[in-house]
């Protein structure tokens, strides 16, 4: 995910900034504690497809 594309994307719930995690191929919203999958280089920004993050998961995400 390039910086330019990432700057255009926002969380569908809170409209907050998303963090790209290349290892898991997910976009993370810290505020809503959700991880959205990226499949075939396409972000799936649907809450029904998102994974709920635990406190431990959030602590491992770089700021």
mmCIF file of the N, C-alpha and C atoms, coordinates in Angstrom:
data_MODEL
# 
_entry.id   MODEL 
# 
loop_
_atom_site.group_PDB 
_atom_site.id 
_atom_site.type_symbol 
_atom_site.label_atom_id 
_atom_site.label_alt_id 
_atom_site.label_comp_id 
_atom_site.label_asym_id 
_atom_site.label_entity_id 
_atom_site.label_seq_id 
_atom_site.pdbx_PDB_ins_code 
_atom_site.Cartn_x 
_atom_site.Cartn_y 
_atom_site.Cartn_z 
_atom_site.occupancy 
_atom_site.B_iso_or_equiv 
_atom_site.pdbx_formal_charge 
_atom_site.auth_seq_id 
_atom_site.auth_comp_id 
_atom_site.auth_asym_id 
_atom_site.auth_atom_id 
_atom_site.pdbx_PDB_model_num 
ATOM 1   N N  . UNK A 1 1  ? 0.861   -1.165 0.000  1.00 0.00 ? 1  UNK A N  1 
ATOM 2   C CA . UNK A 1 1  ? 0.000   0.000  0.000  1.00 0.00 ? 1  UNK A CA 1 
ATOM 3   C C  . UNK A 1 1  ? 0.908   1.229  0.000  1.00 0.00 ? 1  UNK A C  1 
ATOM 4   N N  . UNK A 1 2  ? 0.764   2.044  -0.999 1.00 0.00 ? 2  UNK A N  1 
ATOM 5   C CA . UNK A 1 2  ? 1.628   3.229  -1.065 1.00 0.00 ? 2  UNK A CA 1 
ATOM 6   C C  . UNK A 1 2  ? 1.058   4.363  -0.202 1.00 0.00 ? 2  UNK A C  1 
ATOM 7   N N  . UNK A 1 3  ? 1.929   5.285  0.143  1.00 0.00 ? 3  UNK A N  1 
ATOM 8   C CA . UNK A 1 3  ? 1.572   6.395  1.040  1.00 0.00 ? 3  UNK A CA 1 
ATOM 9   C C  . UNK A 1 3  ? 0.426   7.246  0.483  1.00 0.00 ? 3  UNK A C  1 
ATOM 10  N N  . UNK A 1 4  ? 0.430   7.442  -0.804 1.00 0.00 ? 4  UNK A N  1 
ATOM 11  C CA . UNK A 1 4  ? -0.588  8.294  -1.431 1.00 0.00 ? 4  UNK A CA 1 
ATOM 12  C C  . UNK A 1 4  ? -1.990  7.681  -1.294 1.00 0.00 ? 4  UNK A C  1 
ATOM 13  N N  . UNK A 1 5  ? -2.091  6.386  -1.559 1.00 0.00 ? 5  UNK A N  1 
ATOM 14  C CA . UNK A 1 5  ? -3.372  5.691  -1.428 1.00 0.00 ? 5  UNK A CA 1 
ATOM 15  C C  . UNK A 1 5  ? -3.810  5.666  0.031  1.00 0.00 ? 5  UNK A C  1 
ATOM 16  N N  . UNK A 1 6  ? -2.890  5.375  0.925  1.00 0.00 ? 6  UNK A N  1 
ATOM 17  C CA . UNK A 1 6  ? -3.202  5.323  2.348  1.00 0.00 ? 6  UNK A CA 1 
ATOM 18  C C  . UNK A 1 6  ? -3.732  6.663  2.861  1.00 0.00 ? 6  UNK A C  1 
ATOM 19  N N  . UNK A 1 7  ? -3.203  7.752  2.340  1.00 0.00 ? 7  UNK A N  1 
ATOM 20  C CA . UNK A 1 7  ? -3.650  9.089  2.760  1.00 0.00 ? 7  UNK A CA 1 
ATOM 21  C C  . UNK A 1 7  ? -5.094  9.366  2.342  1.00 0.00 ? 7  UNK A C  1 
ATOM 22  N N  . UNK A 1 8  ? -5.573  8.703  1.305  1.00 0.00 ? 8  UNK A N  1 
ATOM 23  C CA . UNK A 1 8  ? -6.943  8.902  0.827  1.00 0.00 ? 8  UNK A CA 1 
ATOM 24  C C  . UNK A 1 8  ? -7.977  8.068  1.577  1.00 0.00 ? 8  UNK A C  1 
ATOM 25  N N  . UNK A 1 9  ? -7.530  6.995  2.203  1.00 0.00 ? 9  UNK A N  1 
ATOM 26  C CA . UNK A 1 9  ? -8.452  6.071  2.874  1.00 0.00 ? 9  UNK A CA 1 
ATOM 27  C C  . UNK A 1 9  ? -8.747  6.514  4.298  1.00 0.00 ? 9  UNK A C  1 
ATOM 28  N N  . UNK A 1 10 ? -9.958  6.190  4.758  1.00 0.00 ? 10 UNK A N  1 
ATOM 29  C CA . UNK A 1 10 ? -10.365 6.505  6.129  1.00 0.00 ? 10 UNK A CA 1 
ATOM 30  C C  . UNK A 1 10 ? -11.261 5.390  6.645  1.00 0.00 ? 10 UNK A C  1 
ATOM 31  N N  . UNK A 1 11 ? -11.356 5.287  7.937  1.00 0.00 ? 11 UNK A N  1 
ATOM 32  C CA . UNK A 1 11 ? -12.234 4.303  8.558  1.00 0.00 ? 11 UNK A CA 1 
ATOM 33  C C  . UNK A 1 11 ? -13.682 4.626  8.178  1.00 0.00 ? 11 UNK A C  1 
ATOM 34  N N  . UNK A 1 12 ? -14.450 3.634  7.761  1.00 0.00 ? 12 UNK A N  1 
ATOM 35  C CA . UNK A 1 12 ? -15.837 3.900  7.371  1.00 0.00 ? 12 UNK A CA 1 
ATOM 36  C C  . UNK A 1 12 ? -16.743 4.281  8.546  1.00 0.00 ? 12 UNK A C  1 
ATOM 37  N N  . UNK A 1 13 ? -16.333 3.969  9.771  1.00 0.00 ? 13 UNK A N  1 
ATOM 38  C CA . UNK A 1 13 ? -17.160 4.301  10.939 1.00 0.00 ? 13 UNK A CA 1 
ATOM 39  C C  . UNK A 1 13 ? -16.869 5.695  11.486 1.00 0.00 ? 13 UNK A C  1 
ATOM 40  N N  . UNK A 1 14 ? -15.612 5.935  11.841 1.00 0.00 ? 14 UNK A N  1 
ATOM 41  C CA . UNK A 1 14 ? -15.275 7.204  12.500 1.00 0.00 ? 14 UNK A CA 1 
ATOM 42  C C  . UNK A 1 14 ? -14.581 8.202  11.577 1.00 0.00 ? 14 UNK A C  1 
ATOM 43  N N  . UNK A 1 15 ? -14.268 7.785  10.351 1.00 0.00 ? 15 UNK A N  1 
ATOM 44  C CA . UNK A 1 15 ? -13.557 8.614  9.363  1.00 0.00 ? 15 UNK A CA 1 
ATOM 45  C C  . UNK A 1 15 ? -12.132 8.935  9.809  1.00 0.00 ? 15 UNK A C  1 
ATOM 46  N N  . UNK A 1 16 ? -11.622 8.128  10.751 1.00 0.00 ? 16 UNK A N  1 
ATOM 47  C CA . UNK A 1 16 ? -10.265 8.324  11.256 1.00 0.00 ? 16 UNK A CA 1 
ATOM 48  C C  . UNK A 1 16 ? -9.205  7.722  10.356 1.00 0.00 ? 16 UNK A C  1 
ATOM 49  N N  . UNK A 1 17 ? -7.974  7.985  10.717 1.00 0.00 ? 17 UNK A N  1 
ATOM 50  C CA . UNK A 1 17 ? -6.804  7.525  9.972  1.00 0.00 ? 17 UNK A CA 1 
ATOM 51  C C  . UNK A 1 17 ? -6.644  6.019  10.119 1.00 0.00 ? 17 UNK A C  1 
ATOM 52  N N  . UNK A 1 18 ? -6.204  5.375  9.043  1.00 0.00 ? 18 UNK A N  1 
ATOM 53  C CA . UNK A 1 18 ? -5.949  3.943  9.051  1.00 0.00 ? 18 UNK A CA 1 
ATOM 54  C C  . UNK A 1 18 ? -4.441  3.692  9.006  1.00 0.00 ? 18 UNK A C  1 
ATOM 55  N N  . UNK A 1 19 ? -4.015  2.643  9.678  1.00 0.00 ? 19 UNK A N  1 
ATOM 56  C CA . UNK A 1 19 ? -2.610  2.254  9.711  1.00 0.00 ? 19 UNK A CA 1 
ATOM 57  C C  . UNK A 1 19 ? -2.456  0.977  8.899  1.00 0.00 ? 19 UNK A C  1 
ATOM 58  N N  . UNK A 1 20 ? -1.501  0.961  7.972  1.00 0.00 ? 20 UNK A N  1 
ATOM 59  C CA . UNK A 1 20 ? -1.259  -0.193 7.112  1.00 0.00 ? 20 UNK A CA 1 
ATOM 60  C C  . UNK A 1 20 ? -0.304  -1.167 7.814  1.00 0.00 ? 20 UNK A C  1 
ATOM 61  N N  . UNK A 1 21 ? -0.730  -2.432 7.915  1.00 0.00 ? 21 UNK A N  1 
ATOM 62  C CA . UNK A 1 21 ? 0.111   -3.494 8.462  1.00 0.00 ? 21 UNK A CA 1 
ATOM 63  C C  . UNK A 1 21 ? 0.440   -4.477 7.341  1.00 0.00 ? 21 UNK A C  1 
ATOM 64  N N  . UNK A 1 22 ? 1.605   -4.337 6.719  1.00 0.00 ? 22 UNK A N  1 
ATOM 65  C CA . UNK A 1 22 ? 1.937   -5.185 5.574  1.00 0.00 ? 22 UNK A CA 1 
ATOM 66  C C  . UNK A 1 22 ? 2.044   -6.673 5.911  1.00 0.00 ? 22 UNK A C  1 
ATOM 67  N N  . UNK A 1 23 ? 2.489   -7.021 7.111  1.00 0.00 ? 23 UNK A N  1 
ATOM 68  C CA . UNK A 1 23 ? 2.661   -8.426 7.473  1.00 0.00 ? 23 UNK A CA 1 
ATOM 69  C C  . UNK A 1 23 ? 1.333   -9.188 7.451  1.00 0.00 ? 23 UNK A C  1 
ATOM 70  N N  . UNK A 1 24 ? 0.273   -8.548 7.942  1.00 0.00 ? 24 UNK A N  1 
ATOM 71  C CA . UNK A 1 24 ? -1.038  -9.203 7.987  1.00 0.00 ? 24 UNK A CA 1 
ATOM 72  C C  . UNK A 1 24 ? -1.967  -8.751 6.858  1.00 0.00 ? 24 UNK A C  1 
ATOM 73  N N  . UNK A 1 25 ? -1.488  -7.808 6.044  1.00 0.00 ? 25 UNK A N  1 
ATOM 74  C CA . UNK A 1 25 ? -2.285  -7.242 4.948  1.00 0.00 ? 25 UNK A CA 1 
ATOM 75  C C  . UNK A 1 25 ? -3.636  -6.726 5.463  1.00 0.00 ? 25 UNK A C  1 
ATOM 76  N N  . UNK A 1 26 ? -3.539  -5.815 6.434  1.00 0.00 ? 26 UNK A N  1 
ATOM 77  C CA . UNK A 1 26 ? -4.727  -5.222 7.040  1.00 0.00 ? 26 UNK A CA 1 
ATOM 78  C C  . UNK A 1 26 ? -4.540  -3.720 7.214  1.00 0.00 ? 26 UNK A C  1 
ATOM 79  N N  . UNK A 1 27 ? -5.664  -3.021 7.190  1.00 0.00 ? 27 UNK A N  1 
ATOM 80  C CA . UNK A 1 27 ? -5.710  -1.602 7.534  1.00 0.00 ? 27 UNK A CA 1 
ATOM 81  C C  . UNK A 1 27 ? -6.395  -1.516 8.891  1.00 0.00 ? 27 UNK A C  1 
ATOM 82  N N  . UNK A 1 28 ? -5.749  -0.849 9.827  1.00 0.00 ? 28 UNK A N  1 
ATOM 83  C CA . UNK A 1 28 ? -6.235  -0.821 11.204 1.00 0.00 ? 28 UNK A CA 1 
ATOM 84  C C  . UNK A 1 28 ? -6.729  0.562  11.590 1.00 0.00 ? 28 UNK A C  1 
ATOM 85  N N  . UNK A 1 29 ? -7.892  0.586  12.239 1.00 0.00 ? 29 UNK A N  1 
ATOM 86  C CA . UNK A 1 29 ? -8.416  1.806  12.859 1.00 0.00 ? 29 UNK A CA 1 
ATOM 87  C C  . UNK A 1 29 ? -8.250  1.638  14.360 1.00 0.00 ? 29 UNK A C  1 
ATOM 88  N N  . UNK A 1 30 ? -7.372  2.445  14.950 1.00 0.00 ? 30 UNK A N  1 
ATOM 89  C CA . UNK A 1 30 ? -7.128  2.352  16.391 1.00 0.00 ? 30 UNK A CA 1 
ATOM 90  C C  . UNK A 1 30 ? -8.357  2.772  17.196 1.00 0.00 ? 30 UNK A C  1 
ATOM 91  N N  . UNK A 1 31 ? -9.039  3.798  16.751 1.00 0.00 ? 31 UNK A N  1 
ATOM 92  C CA . UNK A 1 31 ? -10.197 4.318  17.481 1.00 0.00 ? 31 UNK A CA 1 
ATOM 93  C C  . UNK A 1 31 ? -11.332 3.320  17.612 1.00 0.00 ? 31 UNK A C  1 
ATOM 94  N N  . UNK A 1 32 ? -11.634 2.614  16.550 1.00 0.00 ? 32 UNK A N  1 
ATOM 95  C CA . UNK A 1 32 ? -12.733 1.639  16.564 1.00 0.00 ? 32 UNK A CA 1 
ATOM 96  C C  . UNK A 1 32 ? -12.254 0.226  16.852 1.00 0.00 ? 32 UNK A C  1 
ATOM 97  N N  . UNK A 1 33 ? -10.922 0.054  16.981 1.00 0.00 ? 33 UNK A N  1 
ATOM 98  C CA . UNK A 1 33 ? -10.324 -1.264 17.270 1.00 0.00 ? 33 UNK A CA 1 
ATOM 99  C C  . UNK A 1 33 ? -10.718 -2.305 16.232 1.00 0.00 ? 33 UNK A C  1 
ATOM 100 N N  . UNK A 1 34 ? -10.607 -1.906 14.953 1.00 0.00 ? 34 UNK A N  1 
ATOM 101 C CA . UNK A 1 34 ? -10.958 -2.806 13.857 1.00 0.00 ? 34 UNK A CA 1 
ATOM 102 C C  . UNK A 1 34 ? -9.788  -2.948 12.888 1.00 0.00 ? 34 UNK A C  1 
ATOM 103 N N  . UNK A 1 35 ? -9.671  -4.145 12.312 1.00 0.00 ? 35 UNK A N  1 
ATOM 104 C CA . UNK A 1 35 ? -8.672  -4.421 11.279 1.00 0.00 ? 35 UNK A CA 1 
ATOM 105 C C  . UNK A 1 35 ? -9.421  -4.838 10.019 1.00 0.00 ? 35 UNK A C  1 
ATOM 106 N N  . UNK A 1 36 ? -9.270  -4.043 8.962  1.00 0.00 ? 36 UNK A N  1 
ATOM 107 C CA . UNK A 1 36 ? -9.940  -4.308 7.695  1.00 0.00 ? 36 UNK A CA 1 
ATOM 108 C C  . UNK A 1 36 ? -8.985  -5.051 6.764  1.00 0.00 ? 36 UNK A C  1 
ATOM 109 N N  . UNK A 1 37 ? -9.435  -6.123 6.140  1.00 0.00 ? 37 UNK A N  1 
ATOM 110 C CA . UNK A 1 37 ? -8.540  -6.891 5.254  1.00 0.00 ? 37 UNK A CA 1 
ATOM 111 C C  . UNK A 1 37 ? -8.284  -6.170 3.933  1.00 0.00 ? 37 UNK A C  1 
ATOM 112 N N  . UNK A 1 38 ? -7.148  -6.499 3.337  1.00 0.00 ? 38 UNK A N  1 
ATOM 113 C CA . UNK A 1 38 ? -6.815  -6.029 1.990  1.00 0.00 ? 38 UNK A CA 1 
ATOM 114 C C  . UNK A 1 38 ? -6.596  -7.295 1.159  1.00 0.00 ? 38 UNK A C  1 
ATOM 115 N N  . UNK A 1 39 ? -7.451  -7.498 0.180  1.00 0.00 ? 39 UNK A N  1 
ATOM 116 C CA . UNK A 1 39 ? -7.380  -8.697 -0.663 1.00 0.00 ? 39 UNK A CA 1 
ATOM 117 C C  . UNK A 1 39 ? -7.092  -8.295 -2.101 1.00 0.00 ? 39 UNK A C  1 
ATOM 118 N N  . UNK A 1 40 ? -6.090  -8.924 -2.685 1.00 0.00 ? 40 UNK A N  1 
ATOM 119 C CA . UNK A 1 40 ? -5.690  -8.605 -4.062 1.00 0.00 ? 40 UNK A CA 1 
ATOM 120 C C  . UNK A 1 40 ? -5.438  -7.113 -4.236 1.00 0.00 ? 40 UNK A C  1 
ATOM 121 N N  . UNK A 1 41 ? -4.831  -6.510 -3.209 1.00 0.00 ? 41 UNK A N  1 
ATOM 122 C CA . UNK A 1 41 ? -4.498  -5.082 -3.183 1.00 0.00 ? 41 UNK A CA 1 
ATOM 123 C C  . UNK A 1 41 ? -5.716  -4.162 -3.171 1.00 0.00 ? 41 UNK A C  1 
ATOM 124 N N  . UNK A 1 42 ? -6.876  -4.707 -2.768 1.00 0.00 ? 42 UNK A N  1 
ATOM 125 C CA . UNK A 1 42 ? -8.105  -3.918 -2.672 1.00 0.00 ? 42 UNK A CA 1 
ATOM 126 C C  . UNK A 1 42 ? -8.551  -3.884 -1.208 1.00 0.00 ? 42 UNK A C  1 
ATOM 127 N N  . UNK A 1 43 ? -8.622  -2.695 -0.586 1.00 0.00 ? 43 UNK A N  1 
ATOM 128 C CA . UNK A 1 43 ? -9.088  -2.593 0.794  1.00 0.00 ? 43 UNK A CA 1 
ATOM 129 C C  . UNK A 1 43 ? -10.579 -2.932 0.886  1.00 0.00 ? 43 UNK A C  1 
ATOM 130 N N  . UNK A 1 44 ? -10.911 -3.819 1.814  1.00 0.00 ? 44 UNK A N  1 
ATOM 131 C CA . UNK A 1 44 ? -12.305 -4.201 2.055  1.00 0.00 ? 44 UNK A CA 1 
ATOM 132 C C  . UNK A 1 44 ? -12.755 -3.442 3.310  1.00 0.00 ? 44 UNK A C  1 
ATOM 133 N N  . UNK A 1 45 ? -13.315 -2.266 3.114  1.00 0.00 ? 45 UNK A N  1 
ATOM 134 C CA . UNK A 1 45 ? -13.679 -1.392 4.232  1.00 0.00 ? 45 UNK A CA 1 
ATOM 135 C C  . UNK A 1 45 ? -15.143 -1.586 4.637  1.00 0.00 ? 45 UNK A C  1 
ATOM 136 N N  . UNK A 1 46 ? -15.493 -2.814 4.906  1.00 0.00 ? 46 UNK A N  1 
ATOM 137 C CA . UNK A 1 46 ? -16.837 -3.164 5.374  1.00 0.00 ? 46 UNK A CA 1 
ATOM 138 C C  . UNK A 1 46 ? -16.732 -3.649 6.815  1.00 0.00 ? 46 UNK A C  1 
ATOM 139 N N  . UNK A 1 47 ? -17.579 -3.141 7.681  1.00 0.00 ? 47 UNK A N  1 
ATOM 140 C CA . UNK A 1 47 ? -17.513 -3.554 9.083  1.00 0.00 ? 47 UNK A CA 1 
ATOM 141 C C  . UNK A 1 47 ? -17.813 -5.040 9.241  1.00 0.00 ? 47 UNK A C  1 
ATOM 142 N N  . UNK A 1 48 ? -18.605 -5.595 8.351  1.00 0.00 ? 48 UNK A N  1 
ATOM 143 C CA . UNK A 1 48 ? -18.916 -7.024 8.425  1.00 0.00 ? 48 UNK A CA 1 
ATOM 144 C C  . UNK A 1 48 ? -17.691 -7.894 8.101  1.00 0.00 ? 48 UNK A C  1 
ATOM 145 N N  . UNK A 1 49 ? -16.707 -7.330 7.415  1.00 0.00 ? 49 UNK A N  1 
ATOM 146 C CA . UNK A 1 49 ? -15.481 -8.057 7.065  1.00 0.00 ? 49 UNK A CA 1 
ATOM 147 C C  . UNK A 1 49 ? -14.340 -7.760 8.039  1.00 0.00 ? 49 UNK A C  1 
ATOM 148 N N  . UNK A 1 50 ? -14.512 -6.777 8.902  1.00 0.00 ? 50 UNK A N  1 
ATOM 149 C CA . UNK A 1 50 ? -13.441 -6.352 9.812  1.00 0.00 ? 50 UNK A CA 1 
ATOM 150 C C  . UNK A 1 50 ? -13.280 -7.325 10.976 1.00 0.00 ? 50 UNK A C  1 
ATOM 151 N N  . UNK A 1 51 ? -12.059 -7.332 11.483 1.00 0.00 ? 51 UNK A N  1 
ATOM 152 C CA . UNK A 1 51 ? -11.722 -8.160 12.645 1.00 0.00 ? 51 UNK A CA 1 
ATOM 153 C C  . UNK A 1 51 ? -11.588 -7.240 13.856 1.00 0.00 ? 51 UNK A C  1 
ATOM 154 N N  . UNK A 1 52 ? -12.214 -7.634 14.970 1.00 0.00 ? 52 UNK A N  1 
ATOM 155 C CA . UNK A 1 52 ? -12.123 -6.864 16.220 1.00 0.00 ? 52 UNK A CA 1 
ATOM 156 C C  . UNK A 1 52 ? -10.737 -7.064 16.819 1.00 0.00 ? 52 UNK A C  1 
ATOM 157 N N  . UNK A 1 53 ? -10.104 -5.976 17.267 1.00 0.00 ? 53 UNK A N  1 
ATOM 158 C CA . UNK A 1 53 ? -8.763  -6.056 17.842 1.00 0.00 ? 53 UNK A CA 1 
ATOM 159 C C  . UNK A 1 53 ? -8.817  -6.022 19.363 1.00 0.00 ? 53 UNK A C  1 
ATOM 160 N N  . UNK A 1 54 ? -7.956  -6.813 19.976 1.00 0.00 ? 54 UNK A N  1 
ATOM 161 C CA . UNK A 1 54 ? -7.841  -6.811 21.432 1.00 0.00 ? 54 UNK A CA 1 
ATOM 162 C C  . UNK A 1 54 ? -6.879  -5.697 21.856 1.00 0.00 ? 54 UNK A C  1 
ATOM 163 N N  . UNK A 1 55 ? -6.806  -5.449 23.137 1.00 0.00 ? 55 UNK A N  1 
ATOM 164 C CA . UNK A 1 55 ? -5.877  -4.456 23.666 1.00 0.00 ? 55 UNK A CA 1 
ATOM 165 C C  . UNK A 1 55 ? -4.447  -4.866 23.347 1.00 0.00 ? 55 UNK A C  1 
ATOM 166 N N  . UNK A 1 56 ? -4.156  -6.148 23.447 1.00 0.00 ? 56 UNK A N  1 
ATOM 167 C CA . UNK A 1 56 ? -2.817  -6.654 23.146 1.00 0.00 ? 56 UNK A CA 1 
ATOM 168 C C  . UNK A 1 56 ? -2.469  -6.433 21.674 1.00 0.00 ? 56 UNK A C  1 
ATOM 169 N N  . UNK A 1 57 ? -3.439  -6.645 20.773 1.00 0.00 ? 57 UNK A N  1 
ATOM 170 C CA . UNK A 1 57 ? -3.213  -6.391 19.347 1.00 0.00 ? 57 UNK A CA 1 
ATOM 171 C C  . UNK A 1 57 ? -2.864  -4.922 19.114 1.00 0.00 ? 57 UNK A C  1 
ATOM 172 N N  . UNK A 1 58 ? -3.601  -4.031 19.756 1.00 0.00 ? 58 UNK A N  1 
ATOM 173 C CA . UNK A 1 58 ? -3.386  -2.588 19.568 1.00 0.00 ? 58 UNK A CA 1 
ATOM 174 C C  . UNK A 1 58 ? -2.010  -2.142 20.052 1.00 0.00 ? 58 UNK A C  1 
ATOM 175 N N  . UNK A 1 59 ? -1.527  -2.757 21.139 1.00 0.00 ? 59 UNK A N  1 
ATOM 176 C CA . UNK A 1 59 ? -0.222  -2.381 21.683 1.00 0.00 ? 59 UNK A CA 1 
ATOM 177 C C  . UNK A 1 59 ? 0.910   -2.720 20.721 1.00 0.00 ? 59 UNK A C  1 
ATOM 178 N N  . UNK A 1 60 ? 0.710   -3.685 19.836 1.00 0.00 ? 60 UNK A N  1 
ATOM 179 C CA . UNK A 1 60 ? 1.761   -4.120 18.920 1.00 0.00 ? 60 UNK A CA 1 
ATOM 180 C C  . UNK A 1 60 ? 1.792   -3.289 17.633 1.00 0.00 ? 60 UNK A C  1 
ATOM 181 N N  . UNK A 1 61 ? 0.787   -2.464 17.416 1.00 0.00 ? 61 UNK A N  1 
ATOM 182 C CA . UNK A 1 61 ? 0.696   -1.668 16.189 1.00 0.00 ? 61 UNK A CA 1 
ATOM 183 C C  . UNK A 1 61 ? 1.516   -0.388 16.347 1.00 0.00 ? 61 UNK A C  1 
ATOM 184 N N  . UNK A 1 62 ? 2.401   -0.102 15.387 1.00 0.00 ? 62 UNK A N  1 
ATOM 185 C CA . UNK A 1 62 ? 3.186   1.138  15.471 1.00 0.00 ? 62 UNK A CA 1 
ATOM 186 C C  . UNK A 1 62 ? 2.286   2.366  15.305 1.00 0.00 ? 62 UNK A C  1 
ATOM 187 N N  . UNK A 1 63 ? 2.672   3.446  15.945 1.00 0.00 ? 63 UNK A N  1 
ATOM 188 C CA . UNK A 1 63 ? 1.870   4.677  15.870 1.00 0.00 ? 63 UNK A CA 1 
ATOM 189 C C  . UNK A 1 63 ? 2.219   5.507  14.694 1.00 0.00 ? 63 UNK A C  1 
# 
